Amino acid sequence: MTVSPKPPLLALLGSPRLRDRVRVAVRLGASSTVVGRLALASNWRQLWHLAEQHPGSPAVIDTLPEGPGSSKGGFGYTSADDRSFIPIISYAAFGDWATERKLDQGSIAVEAHMVPGVSDDFDAIDTAILGSIDAQHVYRLRERVGRTADPRAVELLECALEFAFGPCTVADFAVRVGLNERALQRLCAALGIPSPRRLLSLARIYTVQRLSDWSRQPFGTVACALGFSASSNYRRLVRGLLQHPPAAIQQLGGGDYMAKVIVERVG
């Protein structure tokens, strides 16, 4: 079977040191399963053109736009169907009020923020990349669920999606939302949504299938990169929860199908 080339990771990084650090982080981390080479832009206009060619590819930046209107159409999240959306990962000491205002004026929404020498170990870079890939798909899912679901159910889903890039226990889930396990179980039951364990599993399957769709890589390979000890364990989880093997889920629509399942069960 021929595997398709992976979409690139975009970058607008003036610092050669940061470029090298990102390359090493990708080579060592799980993100290497779903992103390919580093595609470098020399300015925001070039970054826009690269993003048009590779929708959903995150862009790591350490360079601000030169002024309002310098980014074609705006790069941030404005609506679920905004074609100008680029998942931005800020890799600079952006934190002062003036800088944040400049990002806002440029309609640039930052998916992740890393500070050189402070919060940029290789695991942090890898996590930021994985969490930013094809972020618009996740925004659309959240919007769809939010139209009909209780706000507390939406919050629980968002938390489950954040945990979906690696193994997570119900105890971890409960701590994150400020409840004990029994209280979390009761809340899910009261809201009429899947149990915490099933909610975590749905989020995991959705994330594997979505990243497999986007990267054009086998779902088994993506599942192993996201912490499943073997692709057979992933197949077992999918079949047990959805009564279909992953190959059938992929034929039904992959990530889009899983988004529909989540909307039906949570919304």
Beta strands, then each sheet from edge to edge (+ up, - down):
strand 1: 9-12
strand 2: 38-40
strand 3: 59-61
strand 4: 88-91
strand 5: 110-114
sheet 1: 2+ 1+ 3+ 4+ 5+
end
